[in-house]
Amino acid sequence: MFGFLGAMNRYVAGESAPVAKDVVNYMGENVQPGVKSIARAVTEGIKEGLSEGQNLKK
């Protein structure tokens, strides 16, 4: 039984690798706009915080 373990693992890896690749590519393409939106919002918040901090010093 242990002799077939390597062959079985290679088969499972060969069958699941294309599916995993497709999932990673799909998620990468469809998550990117959301990540950009969050990064933009964080950047705007930091800019506002810095400008308010400078206004308090004056």
C-alpha positions as CSV (number, residue, x, y, z in Angstrom):
1,M,0.0,0.0,0.0
2,F,2.8,2.4,0.9
3,G,4.4,1.8,-2.5
4,F,1.5,3.4,-4.3
5,L,1.5,6.5,-2.1
6,G,4.0,8.4,-4.2
7,A,2.1,7.7,-7.4
8,M,-1.2,8.6,-5.8
9,N,0.2,11.9,-4.5
10,R,1.6,12.8,-8.0
11,Y,-1.7,12.0,-9.5
12,V,-3.6,14.2,-7.0
13,A,-1.1,17.0,-7.5
14,G,-1.4,16.8,-11.3
15,E,-5.2,16.9,-11.1
16,S,-5.5,19.7,-8.6
17,A,-2.7,22.0,-9.8
18,P,-4.5,23.4,-12.9
19,V,-7.6,24.1,-10.7
20,A,-5.5,25.9,-8.1
21,K,-3.8,27.9,-10.8
22,D,-7.2,29.0,-12.2
23,V,-8.5,30.0,-8.8
24,V,-5.4,32.1,-8.1
25,N,-5.6,33.8,-11.4
26,Y,-9.3,34.5,-11.1
27,M,-9.0,35.9,-7.6
28,G,-6.0,38.0,-8.6
29,E,-8.0,39.6,-11.4
30,N,-11.2,40.2,-9.5
31,V,-9.7,41.3,-6.1
32,Q,-7.4,43.9,-7.6
33,P,-10.0,46.7,-8.0
34,G,-11.0,46.3,-4.3
35,V,-7.5,46.4,-3.1
36,K,-6.8,49.5,-5.2
37,S,-9.9,51.2,-3.7
38,I,-8.8,50.4,-0.2
39,A,-5.3,51.7,-0.8
40,R,-6.7,54.9,-2.3
41,A,-8.9,55.4,0.7
42,V,-6.1,54.8,3.1
43,T,-3.8,57.3,1.2
44,E,-6.5,59.9,1.3
45,G,-7.0,59.4,5.0
46,I,-3.3,59.8,5.7
47,K,-3.1,63.0,3.5
48,E,-6.1,64.5,5.4
49,G,-4.6,63.6,8.7
50,L,-1.3,65.1,7.8
51,S,-2.9,68.3,6.5
52,E,-5.0,68.7,9.7
53,G,-2.0,68.2,11.8
54,Q,-0.1,70.9,10.0
55,N,-3.2,73.3,10.4
56,L,-3.1,72.7,14.1
57,K,0.6,73.8,14.3
58,K,-0.2,77.2,12.8
